[in-house]
Amino acid sequence: MRVEHALGSRRCELRPLQRPSRVAVRPDGQPSLSVVEPPQPRGPGQARVALALHTGRRHQARVHLAWLGLSIVGDDLYGGAAAGRLHLHALSLDLRAIDPDGQVVVAAPPEALA
């Protein structure tokens, strides 16, 4: 599924004193594109979701998943269930767009997320 919605910052109603702003889907925001694979159920109320970020906006994965109703466990800013850590892992990072001589970095998920 393609999620192609502009992202921009706004005041955070959840914790205005602790976090001055958060990113949200906004018509006046910057263009952004994420491709989300169908969720794989992992237990009651949880699923593993794979996505590819085609733009590099701040909090893009977190915002697009929350907008789809798939908030990340441990992401209290964007509506995720409480956890000891943010359950978000980058399986690979391709930074060749900013460094043509760069490499794709690959990392297996930590045991807690496997």
Sequence and secondary structure as in RCSB ss.txt:
>XXXX:A:sequence
MRVEHALGSRRCELRPLQRPSRVAVRPDGQPSLSVVEPPQPRGPGQARVALALHTGRRHQARVHLAWLGLSIVGD
DLYGGAAAGRLHLHALSLDLRAIDPDGQVVVAAPPEALA
>XXXX:A:secstr
 EE   EEEE  SS TTT S EEEE TTSB   EEE   EEEETTEEE  EEESS  TTHHHHHHHHTT   TT 
GGGT    SS     SEEE TTT TT  EEE    GGG 
